[in-house]
């Protein structure tokens, strides 16, 4: 046994084996650590994506409800305007019911309704209805 | 509000203007409700 330990080749071989074992352990540990970090990142990403998906579904649902309500409102508006065309043909609606003073008040009210916030750029809304009589 | 050249307006123009205003108000209301709902979801 002592003879074997005194052999330099045996010592070098043992040293090489030791270095190999340490290197192997280091590489294995590093690989395991990377897998753990990757798994954590994947879990965090999946959680974020799930939350995004929930919000997307909510927004889609809201958009659907809005489109449905707008469509119903638009249909009813068209019917109301269509009906009004028949009604305002009656003689009673041909008489003057307001003069220029009232018209000026309307203009002031419109200007007032379109008041801008300080520092905000002027907003010019497109005409909301193109089916007015 | 539609009106005549002299600034006056007939009953027909008054009805048309009022209906137009309700139409615009309704559209703005829907947009506001959608914005509020989106804000709540956020």
Backbone of each chain as nested JSON, in Angstrom:
{
  "chains": [
    {"id": "A", "residues": [
      {"number": 1, "name": "UNK", "atoms": {"N": [0.832, -1.203, 0.0], "CA": [0.0, 0.0, 0.0], "C": [0.864, 1.25, 0.0]}},
      {"number": 2, "name": "UNK", "atoms": {"N": [1.852, 1.264, 0.901], "CA": [2.78, 2.401, 0.977], "C": [3.56, 2.546, -0.326]}},
      {"number": 3, "name": "UNK", "atoms": {"N": [3.839, 1.394, -0.917], "CA": [4.575, 1.395, -2.176], "C": [3.732, 2.038, -3.287]}},
      {"number": 4, "name": "UNK", "atoms": {"N": [2.448, 1.683, -3.225], "CA": [1.521, 2.221, -4.224], "C": [1.384, 3.738, -4.085]}},
      {"number": 5, "name": "UNK", "atoms": {"N": [1.3, 4.211, -2.842], "CA": [1.179, 5.639, -2.604], "C": [2.458, 6.388, -2.956]}},
      {"number": 6, "name": "UNK", "atoms": {"N": [3.542, 5.727, -2.877], "CA": [4.817, 6.365, -3.184], "C": [5.021, 6.501, -4.684]}},
      {"number": 7, "name": "UNK", "atoms": {"N": [4.237, 5.763, -5.462], "CA": [4.351, 5.825, -6.916], "C": [3.78, 7.157, -7.427]}},
      {"number": 8, "name": "UNK", "atoms": {"N": [4.613, 7.99, -8.105], "CA": [4.127, 9.307, -8.563], "C": [3.011, 9.197, -9.589]}},
      {"number": 9, "name": "UNK", "atoms": {"N": [3.036, 8.155, -10.395], "CA": [1.973, 8.01, -11.402], "C": [0.622, 7.763, -10.745]}},
      {"number": 10, "name": "UNK", "atoms": {"N": [0.668, 7.031, -9.638], "CA": [-0.576, 6.783, -8.916], "C": [-1.116, 8.086, -8.346]}},
      {"number": 11, "name": "UNK", "atoms": {"N": [-0.197, 8.881, -7.792], "CA": [-0.634, 10.168, -7.222], "C": [-1.189, 11.098, -8.304]}},
      {"number": 12, "name": "UNK", "atoms": {"N": [-0.506, 11.128, -9.436], "CA": [-0.982, 11.977, -10.544], "C": [-2.347, 11.489, -11.036]}},
      {"number": 13, "name": "UNK", "atoms": {"N": [-2.467, 10.145, -11.145], "CA": [-3.738, 9.561, -11.584], "C": [-4.852, 9.895, -10.611]}},
      {"number": 14, "name": "UNK", "atoms": {"N": [-4.534, 9.781, -9.295], "CA": [-5.553, 10.093, -8.283], "C": [-5.936, 11.561, -8.359]}},
      {"number": 15, "name": "UNK", "atoms": {"N": [-4.883, 12.4, -8.545], "CA": [-5.158, 13.837, -8.658], "C": [-6.034, 14.145, -9.851]}},
      {"number": 16, "name": "UNK", "atoms": {"N": [-5.733, 13.513, -10.981], "CA": [-6.548, 13.729, -12.186], "C": [-7.987, 13.265, -11.975]}},
      {"number": 17, "name": "UNK", "atoms": {"N": [-8.118, 12.1, -11.313], "CA": [-9.461, 11.587, -11.027], "C": [-10.239, 12.566, -10.151]}},
      {"number": 18, "name": "UNK", "atoms": {"N": [-9.518, 13.123, -9.145], "CA": [-10.156, 14.084, -8.25], "C": [-10.621, 15.331, -9.011]}},
      {"number": 19, "name": "UNK", "atoms": {"N": [-9.706, 15.835, -9.873], "CA": [-10.066, 17.017, -10.657], "C": [-11.256, 16.739, -11.581]}},
      {"number": 20, "name": "UNK", "atoms": {"N": [-11.24, 15.525, -12.143], "CA": [-12.343, 15.138, -13.037], "C": [-13.665, 15.106, -12.276]}},
      {"number": 21, "name": "UNK", "atoms": {"N": [-13.618, 14.543, -11.056], "CA": [-14.83, 14.434, -10.249], "C": [-15.341, 15.819, -9.867]}},
      {"number": 22, "name": "UNK", "atoms": {"N": [-14.412, 16.694, -9.478], "CA": [-14.815, 18.057, -9.08], "C": [-15.408, 18.804, -10.273]}},
      {"number": 23, "name": "UNK", "atoms": {"N": [-14.719, 18.659, -11.417], "CA": [-15.22, 19.338, -12.616], "C": [-16.601, 18.815, -12.997]}},
      {"number": 24, "name": "UNK", "atoms": {"N": [-16.768, 17.507, -12.929], "CA": [-18.059, 16.908, -13.261], "C": [-19.15, 17.415, -12.334]}},
      {"number": 25, "name": "UNK", "atoms": {"N": [-18.83, 17.462, -11.037], "CA": [-19.816, 17.944, -10.065], "C": [-20.167, 19.396, -10.335]}},
      {"number": 26, "name": "UNK", "atoms": {"N": [-19.139, 20.176, -10.663], "CA": [-19.374, 21.606, -10.933], "C": [-20.295, 21.766, -12.147]}},
      {"number": 27, "name": "UNK", "atoms": {"N": [-19.975, 21.034, -13.211], "CA": [-20.786, 21.157, -14.43], "C": [-22.215, 20.682, -14.206]}},
      {"number": 28, "name": "UNK", "atoms": {"N": [-22.34, 19.565, -13.439], "CA": [-23.69, 19.038, -13.167], "C": [-24.49, 20.045, -12.33]}},
      {"number": 29, "name": "UNK", "atoms": {"N": [-23.839, 20.597, -11.306], "CA": [-24.513, 21.573, -10.448], "C": [-24.916, 22.808, -11.229]}},
      {"number": 30, "name": "UNK", "atoms": {"N": [-24.01, 23.246, -12.102], "CA": [-24.305, 24.423, -12.916], "C": [-25.498, 24.166, -13.845]}},
      {"number": 31, "name": "UNK", "atoms": {"N": [-25.515, 22.974, -14.415], "CA": [-26.624, 22.609, -15.298], "C": [-27.939, 22.549, -14.529]}},
      {"number": 32, "name": "UNK", "atoms": {"N": [-27.899, 21.939, -13.324], "CA": [-29.115, 21.865, -12.503], "C": [-29.597, 23.27, -12.131]}},
      {"number": 33, "name": "UNK", "atoms": {"N": [-28.667, 24.133, -11.746], "CA": [-29.018, 25.506, -11.362], "C": [-29.663, 26.246, -12.512]}},
      {"number": 34, "name": "UNK", "atoms": {"N": [-29.082, 26.059, -13.699], "CA": [-29.651, 26.727, -14.875], "C": [-31.073, 26.226, -15.131]}},
      {"number": 35, "name": "UNK", "atoms": {"N": [-31.281, 24.92, -14.95], "CA": [-32.616, 24.359, -15.168], "C": [-33.605, 24.939, -14.158]}},
      {"number": 36, "name": "UNK", "atoms": {"N": [-33.159, 25.108, -12.906], "CA": [-34.044, 25.67, -11.875], "C": [-34.411, 27.113, -12.226]}},
      {"number": 37, "name": "UNK", "atoms": {"N": [-33.412, 27.904, -12.614], "CA": [-33.664, 29.307, -12.963], "C": [-34.579, 29.39, -14.179]}},
      {"number": 38, "name": "UNK", "atoms": {"N": [-34.313, 28.527, -15.159], "CA": [-35.169, 28.518, -16.348], "C": [-36.61, 28.186, -15.986]}},
      {"number": 39, "name": "UNK", "atoms": {"N": [-36.778, 27.204, -15.099], "CA": [-38.13, 26.814, -14.695], "C": [-38.82, 27.963, -13.973]}},
      {"number": 40, "name": "UNK", "atoms": {"N": [-38.083, 28.676, -13.127], "CA": [-38.672, 29.826, -12.429], "C": [-39.078, 30.907, -13.429]}},
      {"number": 41, "name": "UNK", "atoms": {"N": [-38.21, 31.168, -14.396], "CA": [-38.517, 32.185, -15.403], "C": [-39.745, 31.785, -16.212]}},
      {"number": 42, "name": "UNK", "atoms": {"N": [-39.824, 30.493, -16.534], "CA": [-40.975, 30.017, -17.313], "C": [-42.266, 30.173, -16.519]}},
      {"number": 43, "name": "UNK", "atoms": {"N": [-42.186, 29.844, -15.211], "CA": [-43.386, 29.981, -14.37], "C": [-43.821, 31.444, -14.299]}},
      {"number": 44, "name": "UNK", "atoms": {"N": [-42.853, 32.358, -14.113], "CA": [-43.173, 33.786, -14.025], "C": [-43.761, 34.283, -15.34]}},
      {"number": 45, "name": "UNK", "atoms": {"N": [-43.172, 33.81, -16.446], "CA": [-43.663, 34.238, -17.752], "C": [-45.084, 33.717, -17.992]}},
      {"number": 46, "name": "UNK", "atoms": {"N": [-45.321, 32.459, -17.611], "CA": [-46.652, 31.882, -17.807], "C": [-47.691, 32.635, -16.972]}},
      {"number": 47, "name": "UNK", "atoms": {"N": [-47.286, 33.001, -15.751], "CA": [-48.197, 33.75, -14.886], "C": [-48.559, 35.092, -15.542]}},
      {"number": 48, "name": "UNK", "atoms": {"N": [-47.526, 35.771, -16.069], "CA": [-47.756, 37.05, -16.742], "C": [-48.634, 36.898, -17.97]}},
      {"number": 49, "name": "UNK", "atoms": {"N": [-48.371, 35.853, -18.745], "CA": [-49.168, 35.626, -19.961], "C": [-50.613, 35.296, -19.613]}},
      {"number": 50, "name": "UNK", "atoms": {"N": [-50.8, 34.516, -18.531], "CA": [-52.167, 34.199, -18.094], "C": [-52.916, 35.464, -17.702]}},
      {"number": 51, "name": "UNK", "atoms": {"N": [-52.225, 36.353, -16.962], "CA": [-52.855, 37.609, -16.547], "C": [-53.205, 38.457, -17.772]}},
      {"number": 52, "name": "UNK", "atoms": {"N": [-52.294, 38.478, -18.744], "CA": [-52.561, 39.228, -19.976], "C": [-53.779, 38.665, -20.717]}},
      {"number": 53, "name": "UNK", "atoms": {"N": [-53.863, 37.34, -20.739], "CA": [-54.966, 36.684, -21.434], "C": [-56.303, 37.039, -20.779]}},
      {"number": 54, "name": "UNK", "atoms": {"N": [-56.3, 37.063, -19.431], "CA": [-57.529, 37.43, -18.713], "C": [-57.95, 38.843, -19.102]}},
      {"number": 55, "name": "UNK", "atoms": {"N": [-56.963, 39.778, -19.119], "CA": [-57.283, 41.162, -19.483], "C": [-57.766, 41.248, -20.937]}},
      {"number": 56, "name": "UNK", "atoms": {"N": [-57.117, 40.471, -21.803], "CA": [-57.505, 40.501, -23.219], "C": [-58.948, 40.041, -23.395]}},
      {"number": 57, "name": "UNK", "atoms": {"N": [-59.316, 38.977, -22.661], "CA": [-60.69, 38.474, -22.749], "C": [-61.668, 39.527, -22.24]}},
      {"number": 58, "name": "UNK", "atoms": {"N": [-61.288, 40.201, -21.135], "CA": [-62.164, 41.248, -20.601], "C": [-62.339, 42.387, -21.598]}},
      {"number": 59, "name": "UNK", "atoms": {"N": [-61.238, 42.798, -22.213], "CA": [-61.303, 43.909, -23.178], "C": [-62.116, 43.484, -24.405]}},
      {"number": 60, "name": "UNK", "atoms": {"N": [-61.912, 42.25, -24.862], "CA": [-62.695, 41.756, -26.001], "C": [-64.184, 41.759, -25.674]}},
      {"number": 61, "name": "UNK", "atoms": {"N": [-64.494, 41.311, -24.448], "CA": [-65.892, 41.271, -24.008], "C": [-66.477, 42.682, -23.999]}},
      {"number": 62, "name": "UNK", "atoms": {"N": [-65.72, 43.635, -23.46], "CA": [-66.173, 45.035, -23.412], "C": [-66.377, 45.586, -24.812]}},
      {"number": 63, "name": "UNK", "atoms": {"N": [-65.413, 45.3, -25.698], "CA": [-65.538, 45.784, -27.076], "C": [-66.773, 45.2, -27.748]}},
      {"number": 64, "name": "UNK", "atoms": {"N": [-67.041, 43.933, -27.469], "CA": [-68.223, 43.291, -28.032], "C": [-69.498, 43.945, -27.537]}},
      {"number": 65, "name": "UNK", "atoms": {"N": [-69.534, 44.203, -26.218], "CA": [-70.714, 44.857, -25.644], "C": [-70.9, 46.253, -26.225]}},
      {"number": 66, "name": "UNK", "atoms": {"N": [-69.787, 46.984, -26.373], "CA": [-69.856, 48.35, -26.907], "C": [-70.354, 48.323, -28.346]}},
      {"number": 67, "name": "UNK", "atoms": {"N": [-69.802, 47.412, -29.148], "CA": [-70.217, 47.328, -30.554], "C": [-71.693, 46.982, -30.652]}},
      {"number": 68, "name": "UNK", "atoms": {"N": [-72.143, 46.071, -29.786], "CA": [-73.544, 45.667, -29.804], "C": [-74.448, 46.841, -29.426]}},
      {"number": 69, "name": "UNK", "atoms": {"N": [-74.063, 47.561, -28.36], "CA": [-74.861, 48.701, -27.91], "C": [-74.867, 49.797, -28.965]}},
      {"number": 70, "name": "UNK", "atoms": {"N": [-73.709, 50.046, -29.601], "CA": [-73.635, 51.081, -30.629], "C": [-74.493, 50.719, -31.836]}},
      {"number": 71, "name": "UNK", "atoms": {"N": [-74.464, 49.435, -32.174], "CA": [-75.258, 48.995, -33.32], "C": [-76.749, 49.17, -33.046]}},
      {"number": 72, "name": "UNK", "atoms": {"N": [-77.181, 48.75, -31.841], "CA": [-78.597, 48.879, -31.483], "C": [-79.0, 50.35, -31.445]}},
      {"number": 73, "name": "UNK", "atoms": {"N": [-78.115, 51.186, -30.877], "CA": [-78.413, 52.61, -30.776], "C": [-78.513, 53.24, -32.164]}},
      {"number": 74, "name": "UNK", "atoms": {"N": [-77.6, 52.853, -33.029], "CA": [-77.577, 53.407, -34.377], "C": [-78.845, 53.026, -35.147]}},
      {"number": 75, "name": "UNK", "atoms": {"N": [-79.256, 51.782, -34.998], "CA": [-80.474, 51.325, -35.678], "C": [-81.693, 52.122, -35.205]}},
      {"number": 76, "name": "UNK", "atoms": {"N": [-81.791, 52.272, -33.881], "CA": [-82.925, 53.023, -33.322], "C": [-82.883, 54.488, -33.761]}},
      {"number": 77, "name": "UNK", "atoms": {"N": [-81.69, 55.071, -33.82], "CA": [-81.547, 56.47, -34.263], "C": [-82.049, 56.635, -35.696]}},
      {"number": 78, "name": "UNK", "atoms": {"N": [-81.656, 55.686, -36.542], "CA": [-82.11, 55.754, -37.941], "C": [-83.637, 55.71, -38.028]}},
      {"number": 79, "name": "UNK", "atoms": {"N": [-84.24, 54.841, -37.205], "CA": [-85.703, 54.736, -37.222], "C": [-86.346, 56.026, -36.72]}},
      {"number": 80, "name": "UNK", "atoms": {"N": [-85.75, 56.603, -35.68], "CA": [-86.292, 57.85, -35.125], "C": [-86.21, 58.969, -36.16]}},
      {"number": 81, "name": "UNK", "atoms": {"N": [-85.066, 59.092, -36.821], "CA": [-84.922, 60.134, -37.842], "C": [-85.891, 59.896, -38.995]}},
      {"number": 82, "name": "UNK", "atoms": {"N": [-86.012, 58.644, -39.37], "CA": [-86.933, 58.305, -40.454], "C": [-88.358, 58.704, -40.079]}},
      {"number": 83, "name": "UNK", "atoms": {"N": [-88.729, 58.412, -38.838], "CA": [-90.068, 58.754, -38.351], "C": [-90.255, 60.266, -38.295]}},
      {"number": 84, "name": "UNK", "atoms": {"N": [-89.201, 60.97, -37.907], "CA": [-89.313, 62.428, -37.753], "C": [-89.562, 63.102, -39.104]}},
      {"number": 85, "name": "UNK", "atoms": {"N": [-88.995, 62.546, -40.158], "CA": [-89.198, 63.132, -41.491], "C": [-90.684, 63.131, -41.854]}},
      {"number": 86, "name": "UNK", "atoms": {"N": [-91.376, 62.06, -41.454], "CA": [-92.82, 61.988, -41.743], "C": [-93.596, 62.995, -40.895]}},
      {"number": 87, "name": "UNK", "atoms": {"N": [-93.148, 63.165, -39.647], "CA": [-93.885, 64.029, -38.727], "C": [-93.713, 65.505, -39.063]}},
      {"number": 88, "name": "UNK", "atoms": {"N": [-92.487, 65.913, -39.358], "CA": [-92.239, 67.353, -39.53], "C": [-92.775, 67.902, -40.855]}},
      {"number": 89, "name": "UNK", "atoms": {"N": [-93.396, 67.035, -41.622], "CA": [-94.078, 67.502, -42.824], "C": [-95.404, 68.177, -42.478]}},
      {"number": 90, "name": "UNK", "atoms": {"N": [-95.88, 67.948, -41.271], "CA": [-97.185, 68.518, -40.883], "C": [-97.092, 70.047, -40.816]}},
      {"number": 91, "name": "UNK", "atoms": {"N": [-98.186, 70.715, -41.132], "CA": [-98.176, 72.193, -41.185], "C": [-97.69, 72.85, -39.907]}},
      {"number": 92, "name": "UNK", "atoms": {"N": [-98.002, 72.25, -38.763], "CA": [-97.655, 72.895, -37.494], "C": [-96.148, 73.104, -37.345]}},
      {"number": 93, "name": "UNK", "atoms": {"N": [-95.369, 72.26, -37.987], "CA": [-93.912, 72.374, -37.852], "C": [-93.295, 73.373, -38.835]}},
      {"number": 94, "name": "UNK", "atoms": {"N": [-94.161, 73.94, -39.713], "CA": [-93.637, 74.91, -40.69], "C": [-93.606, 76.325, -40.101]}},
      {"number": 95, "name": "UNK", "atoms": {"N": [-94.311, 76.505, -39.004], "CA": [-94.331, 77.837, -38.399], "C": [-93.026, 78.104, -37.663]}},
      {"number": 96, "name": "UNK", "atoms": {"N": [-92.692, 79.38, -37.588], "CA": [-91.468, 79.779, -36.885], "C": [-91.667, 79.568, -35.383]}},
      {"number": 97, "name": "UNK", "atoms": {"N": [-90.727, 78.909, -34.763], "CA": [-90.846, 78.704, -33.313], "C": [-89.683, 79.339, -32.555]}},
      {"number": 98, "name": "UNK", "atoms": {"N": [-88.78, 80.009, -33.273], "CA": [-87.683, 80.699, -32.595], "C": [-87.094, 81.749, -33.523]}},
      {"number": 99, "name": "UNK", "atoms": {"N": [-86.613, 82.86, -32.961], "CA": [-86.032, 83.91, -33.805], "C": [-84.499, 83.913, -33.69]}},
      {"number": 100, "name": "UNK", "atoms": {"N": [-83.884, 84.951, -34.259], "CA": [-82.421, 85.014, -34.307], "C": [-81.803, 85.089, -32.91]}},
      {"number": 101, "name": "UNK", "atoms": {"N": [-82.547, 85.716, -31.974], "CA": [-82.01, 85.79, -30.601], "C": [-81.828, 84.385, -30.012]}},
      {"number": 102, "name": "UNK", "atoms": {"N": [-82.833, 83.564, -30.229], "CA": [-82.725, 82.177, -29.731], "C": [-81.588, 81.457, -30.444]}},
      {"number": 103, "name": "UNK", "atoms": {"N": [-81.448, 81.743, -31.758], "CA": [-80.349, 81.136, -32.522], "C": [-78.99, 81.516, -31.942]}},
      {"number": 104, "name": "UNK", "atoms": {"N": [-78.869, 82.795, -31.558], "CA": [-77.593, 83.232, -30.96], "C": [-77.345, 82.527, -29.619]}},
      {"number": 105, "name": "UNK", "atoms": {"N": [-78.435, 82.319, -28.881], "CA": [-78.271, 81.588, -27.61], "C": [-77.794, 80.16, -27.863]}},
      {"number": 106, "name": "UNK", "atoms": {"N": [-78.345, 79.576, -28.92], "CA": [-77.877, 78.217, -29.281], "C": [-76.381, 78.235, -29.596]}},
      {"number": 107, "name": "UNK", "atoms": {"N": [-75.969, 79.277, -30.342], "CA": [-74.542, 79.375, -30.694], "C": [-73.674, 79.498, -29.442]}},
      {"number": 108, "name": "UNK", "atoms": {"N": [-74.137, 80.323, -28.501], "CA": [-73.37, 80.473, -27.254], "C": [-73.321, 79.16, -26.485]}},
      {"number": 109, "name": "UNK", "atoms": {"N": [-74.461, 78.473, -26.457], "CA": [-74.51, 77.191, -25.734], "C": [-73.58, 76.168, -26.391]}},
      {"number": 110, "name": "UNK", "atoms": {"N": [-73.523, 76.197, -27.725], "CA": [-72.642, 75.256, -28.433], "C": [-71.174, 75.571, -28.141]}},
      {"number": 111, "name": "UNK", "atoms": {"N": [-70.846, 76.86, -28.173], "CA": [-69.474, 77.26, -27.854], "C": [-69.12, 76.84, -26.433]}},
      {"number": 112, "name": "UNK", "atoms": {"N": [-70.064, 77.054, -25.529], "CA": [-69.844, 76.686, -24.129], "C": [-69.654, 75.175, -23.974]}},
      {"number": 113, "name": "UNK", "atoms": {"N": [-70.45, 74.428, -24.726], "CA": [-70.341, 72.958, -24.647], "C": [-69.014, 72.457, -25.195]}},
      {"number": 114, "name": "UNK", "atoms": {"N": [-68.438, 73.218, -26.12], "CA": [-67.176, 72.804, -26.73], "C": [-65.963, 73.428, -26.05]}},
      {"number": 115, "name": "UNK", "atoms": {"N": [-66.147, 73.893, -24.821], "CA": [-65.03, 74.523, -24.098], "C": [-63.868, 73.544, -23.971]}},
      {"number": 116, "name": "UNK", "atoms": {"N": [-62.658, 74.075, -24.124], "CA": [-61.459, 73.224, -24.049], "C": [-60.85, 73.303, -22.659]}},
      {"number": 117, "name": "UNK", "atoms": {"N": [-60.137, 72.269, -22.309], "CA": [-59.352, 72.304, -21.081], "C": [-58.12, 73.168, -21.323]}},
      {"number": 118, "name": "UNK", "atoms": {"N": [-57.705, 73.886, -20.299], "CA": [-56.523, 74.743, -20.439], "C": [-55.317, 73.897, -20.812]}},
      {"number": 119, "name": "UNK", "atoms": {"N": [-54.628, 74.321, -21.861], "CA": [-53.408, 73.61, -22.263], "C": [-53.651, 72.422, -23.158]}},
      {"number": 120, "name": "UNK", "atoms": {"N": [-54.925, 72.059, -23.345], "CA": [-55.224, 70.914, -24.213], "C": [-55.443, 71.406, -25.642]}},
      {"number": 121, "name": "UNK", "atoms": {"N": [-55.028, 70.616, -26.633], "CA": [-55.266, 71.035, -28.019], "C": [-56.76, 71.025, -28.319]}},
      {"number": 122, "name": "UNK", "atoms": {"N": [-57.15, 71.903, -29.247], "CA": [-58.567, 71.989, -29.602], "C": [-59.037, 70.673, -30.185]}},
      {"number": 123, "name": "UNK", "atoms": {"N": [-60.218, 70.236, -29.757], "CA": [-60.775, 68.982, -30.251], "C": [-61.978, 69.291, -31.115]}},
      {"number": 124, "name": "UNK", "atoms": {"N": [-61.937, 68.83, -32.355], "CA": [-63.06, 69.052, -33.264], "C": [-63.698, 67.71, -33.568]}},
      {"number": 125, "name": "UNK", "atoms": {"N": [-64.797, 67.387, -32.877], "CA": [-65.414, 66.085, -33.115], "C": [-66.033, 66.013, -34.497]}},
      {"number": 126, "name": "UNK", "atoms": {"N": [-65.922, 64.839, -35.083], "CA": [-66.586, 64.625, -36.369], "C": [-68.085, 64.639, -36.121]}},
      {"number": 127, "name": "UNK", "atoms": {"N": [-68.832, 65.006, -37.13], "CA": [-70.274, 65.039, -36.959], "C": [-70.733, 63.628, -36.584]}},
      {"number": 128, "name": "UNK", "atoms": {"N": [-71.463, 63.562, -35.459], "CA": [-71.796, 62.249, -34.909], "C": [-72.808, 61.519, -35.77]}},
      {"number": 129, "name": "UNK", "atoms": {"N": [-73.655, 62.266, -36.44], "CA": [-74.704, 61.605, -37.187], "C": [-74.732, 62.087, -38.625]}},
      {"number": 130, "name": "UNK", "atoms": {"N": [-74.755, 61.148, -39.543], "CA": [-74.838, 61.532, -40.934], "C": [-76.22, 61.238, -41.486]}},
      {"number": 131, "name": "UNK", "atoms": {"N": [-77.113, 60.735, -40.618], "CA": [-78.433, 60.371, -41.101], "C": [-79.501, 61.335, -40.579]}},
      {"number": 132, "name": "UNK", "atoms": {"N": [-79.065, 62.533, -40.169], "CA": [-80.029, 63.519, -39.715], "C": [-80.905, 63.94, -40.885]}},
      {"number": 133, "name": "UNK", "atoms": {"N": [-82.165, 64.257, -40.612], "CA": [-83.052, 64.649, -41.718], "C": [-82.653, 65.997, -42.289]}}
    ]},
    {"id": "B", "residues": [
      {"number": 1, "name": "UNK", "atoms": {"N": [-77.85, 73.023, -34.765], "CA": [-79.274, 73.318, -34.923], "C": [-79.512, 73.977, -36.276]}},
      {"number": 2, "name": "UNK", "atoms": {"N": [-80.262, 73.332, -37.159], "CA": [-80.529, 73.955, -38.468], "C": [-81.403, 75.189, -38.291]}},
      {"number": 3, "name": "UNK", "atoms": {"N": [-81.222, 76.195, -39.124], "CA": [-82.036, 77.409, -39.01], "C": [-82.092, 78.135, -40.351]}},
      {"number": 4, "name": "UNK", "atoms": {"N": [-82.958, 79.129, -40.403], "CA": [-83.119, 79.901, -41.635], "C": [-82.008, 80.946, -41.756]}},
      {"number": 5, "name": "UNK", "atoms": {"N": [-81.982, 81.612, -42.931], "CA": [-80.936, 82.599, -43.182], "C": [-81.003, 83.764, -42.189]}},
      {"number": 6, "name": "UNK", "atoms": {"N": [-82.209, 84.11, -41.735], "CA": [-82.335, 85.24, -40.803], "C": [-82.123, 84.823, -39.343]}},
      {"number": 7, "name": "UNK", "atoms": {"N": [-81.745, 83.594, -39.127], "CA": [-81.459, 83.115, -37.769], "C": [-82.649, 82.469, -37.08]}},
      {"number": 8, "name": "UNK", "atoms": {"N": [-83.813, 82.631, -37.665], "CA": [-84.998, 82.002, -37.048], "C": [-85.031, 80.517, -37.414]}},
      {"number": 9, "name": "UNK", "atoms": {"N": [-85.89, 79.809, -36.74], "CA": [-86.013, 78.385, -37.072], "C": [-87.442, 77.918, -36.876]}},
      {"number": 10, "name": "UNK", "atoms": {"N": [-87.81, 76.949, -37.678], "CA": [-89.17, 76.421, -37.63], "C": [-89.247, 75.259, -36.637]}},
      {"number": 11, "name": "UNK", "atoms": {"N": [-90.46, 74.838, -36.419], "CA": [-90.649, 73.682, -35.525], "C": [-89.943, 72.451, -36.065]}},
      {"number": 12, "name": "UNK", "atoms": {"N": [-89.966, 72.298, -37.386], "CA": [-89.305, 71.139, -38.001], "C": [-87.807, 71.165, -37.735]}},
      {"number": 13, "name": "UNK", "atoms": {"N": [-87.22, 72.362, -37.872], "CA": [-85.778, 72.475, -37.625], "C": [-85.459, 72.243, -36.15]}},
      {"number": 14, "name": "UNK", "atoms": {"N": [-86.378, 72.675, -35.297], "CA": [-86.184, 72.477, -33.856], "C": [-86.197, 70.988, -33.516]}},
      {"number": 15, "name": "UNK", "atoms": {"N": [-87.165, 70.269, -34.096], "CA": [-87.244, 68.825, -33.85], "C": [-85.981, 68.134, -34.36]}},
      {"number": 16, "name": "UNK", "atoms": {"N": [-85.557, 68.523, -35.568], "CA": [-84.354, 67.898, -36.155], "C": [-83.128, 68.157, -35.281]}},
      {"number": 17, "name": "UNK", "atoms": {"N": [-83.006, 69.395, -34.81], "CA": [-81.858, 69.732, -33.964], "C": [-81.872, 68.979, -32.65]}},
      {"number": 18, "name": "UNK", "atoms": {"N": [-83.062, 68.865, -32.057], "CA": [-83.166, 68.162, -30.77], "C": [-82.824, 66.678, -30.934]}},
      {"number": 19, "name": "UNK", "atoms": {"N": [-83.332, 66.08, -32.012], "CA": [-83.022, 64.656, -32.253], "C": [-81.529, 64.453, -32.495]}},
      {"number": 20, "name": "UNK", "atoms": {"N": [-80.933, 65.4, -33.204], "CA": [-79.494, 65.323, -33.478], "C": [-78.697, 65.4, -32.176]}},
      {"number": 21, "name": "UNK", "atoms": {"N": [-79.125, 66.3, -31.314], "CA": [-78.431, 66.45, -30.03], "C": [-78.525, 65.167, -29.191]}},
      {"number": 22, "name": "UNK", "atoms": {"N": [-79.729, 64.57, -29.163], "CA": [-79.892, 63.316, -28.403], "C": [-79.008, 62.217, -28.99]}},
      {"number": 23, "name": "UNK", "atoms": {"N": [-78.924, 62.208, -30.308], "CA": [-78.088, 61.199, -30.975], "C": [-76.626, 61.343, -30.551]}},
      {"number": 24, "name": "UNK", "atoms": {"N": [-76.144, 62.574, -30.602], "CA": [-74.741, 62.82, -30.223], "C": [-74.515, 62.499, -28.749]}},
      {"number": 25, "name": "UNK", "atoms": {"N": [-75.453, 62.94, -27.914], "CA": [-75.313, 62.688, -26.461], "C": [-75.284, 61.19, -26.176]}},
      {"number": 26, "name": "UNK", "atoms": {"N": [-76.13, 60.44, -26.892], "CA": [-76.167, 58.986, -26.68], "C": [-74.865, 58.314, -27.069]}},
      {"number": 27, "name": "UNK", "atoms": {"N": [-74.285, 58.79, -28.168], "CA": [-73.006, 58.209, -28.616], "C": [-71.891, 58.528, -27.615]}},
      {"number": 28, "name": "UNK", "atoms": {"N": [-71.876, 59.768, -27.141], "CA": [-70.852, 60.145, -26.151], "C": [-71.033, 59.331, -24.874]}},
      {"number": 29, "name": "UNK", "atoms": {"N": [-72.291, 59.14, -24.476], "CA": [-72.557, 58.383, -23.244], "C": [-72.029, 56.949, -23.351]}},
      {"number": 30, "name": "UNK", "atoms": {"N": [-72.285, 56.315, -24.493], "CA": [-71.799, 54.943, -24.677], "C": [-70.277, 54.879, -24.619]}},
      {"number": 31, "name": "UNK", "atoms": {"N": [-69.639, 55.846, -25.269], "CA": [-68.169, 55.87, -25.254], "C": [-67.649, 56.042, -23.83]}},
      {"number": 32, "name": "UNK", "atoms": {"N": [-68.304, 56.902, -23.076], "CA": [-67.877, 57.125, -21.695], "C": [-68.059, 55.863, -20.854]}},
      {"number": 33, "name": "UNK", "atoms": {"N": [-69.209, 55.2, -21.036], "CA": [-69.445, 53.961, -20.286], "C": [-68.372, 52.922, -20.613]}},
      {"number": 34, "name": "UNK", "atoms": {"N": [-67.991, 52.853, -21.885], "CA": [-66.958, 51.896, -22.287], "C": [-65.615, 52.25, -21.653]}},
      {"number": 35, "name": "UNK", "atoms": {"N": [-65.301, 53.531, -21.622], "CA": [-64.034, 53.96, -21.018], "C": [-64.013, 53.636, -19.525]}},
      {"number": 36, "name": "UNK", "atoms": {"N": [-65.144, 53.893, -18.857], "CA": [-65.228, 53.613, -17.411], "C": [-65.076, 52.111, -17.155]}},
      {"number": 37, "name": "UNK", "atoms": {"N": [-65.769, 51.296, -17.982], "CA": [-65.69, 49.845, -17.807], "C": [-64.265, 49.347, -18.055]}},
      {"number": 38, "name": "UNK", "atoms": {"N": [-63.609, 49.9, -19.066], "CA": [-62.229, 49.491, -19.36], "C": [-61.297, 49.872, -18.226]}},
      {"number": 39, "name": "UNK", "atoms": {"N": [-61.556, 51.032, -17.656], "CA": [-60.711, 51.5, -16.544], "C": [-60.897, 50.593, -15.337]}},
      {"number": 40, "name": "UNK", "atoms": {"N": [-62.16, 50.178, -15.095], "CA": [-62.423, 49.265, -13.971], "C": [-61.727, 47.926, -14.198]}},
      {"number": 41, "name": "UNK", "atoms": {"N": [-61.757, 47.436, -15.429], "CA": [-61.114, 46.146, -15.741], "C": [-59.612, 46.226, -15.552]}},
      {"number": 42, "name": "UNK", "atoms": {"N": [-59.066, 47.428, -15.815], "CA": [-57.615, 47.59, -15.695], "C": [-57.202, 47.592, -14.226]}}
    ]}
  ]
}
